[in-house]
Amino acid sequence: MKHSLNLKLLVIACALCVPALVLAQKPQPKAMDCNAVKTENQRLTQQVAFLKEQLNIVNDNSVSIANKFTSDIDFKLLSCVGDKSSQRVTVTYRCQSKDIPHQKIRFAVTNASEGVAGYDSFGKSYQVVNASLGNASTTWSETAILPTDIALIGTATLSNVLASNVDALRQLNLYFETKNNDGGGNGKDGIVGFSNVKINWR
């Protein structure tokens, strides 16, 4: 009888010990390594900066835009890319009308009287030699339809820009004319100026 009781106590003790042993052997979550987190954050920050450069994303805070001829159309600079071999710089922008009828918009490549050109920090000017609005491009002037609240992409290309001398455009002046597409009323014209535009050279 005593032997049977001791055996039962031994079985109960083993039953209690096994779960405790299993819990002791179960891997415990590691404490967060602050250095590892900082390293990963730095890697991701560098990756984002690299992707921004590859996509030619312009920092809105660094570029100021002066739209001197109409408040009905918003302009936004999208990119500024320089080609070292051709010594040309192409600026890409977006224009979008607000609550006005469909517009006919014209961009003049050459308009010396209005100062259409890019300027570096030393005041040297660089002429616009090619432009595009939507799907069409020109070396003189281009006209396109700007539907209400629909964005239109345009480009302006400047020539004879040396990568060794120019890392940014202090000022870029582009000349536009707009009027209602239907009937031609509400005509306006003037300069849209972009300041402090960094060039991403390739």
Secondary structure as UniProt FT lines:
FT   HELIX           2..25
FT   HELIX           34..54
FT   TURN            55..56
FT   HELIX           60..62
FT   STRAND          64..67
FT   STRAND          73..83
FT   TURN            84..87
FT   STRAND          88..97
FT   STRAND          103..108
FT   HELIX           112..114
FT   STRAND          117..119
FT   TURN            121..122
FT   STRAND          125..126
FT   STRAND          128..133
FT   TURN            134..135
FT   STRAND          136..138
FT   STRAND          141..146
FT   STRAND          151..158
FT   TURN            163..165
FT   STRAND          168..180
FT   TURN            181..183
FT   STRAND          188..198
FT   STRAND          200..201
//
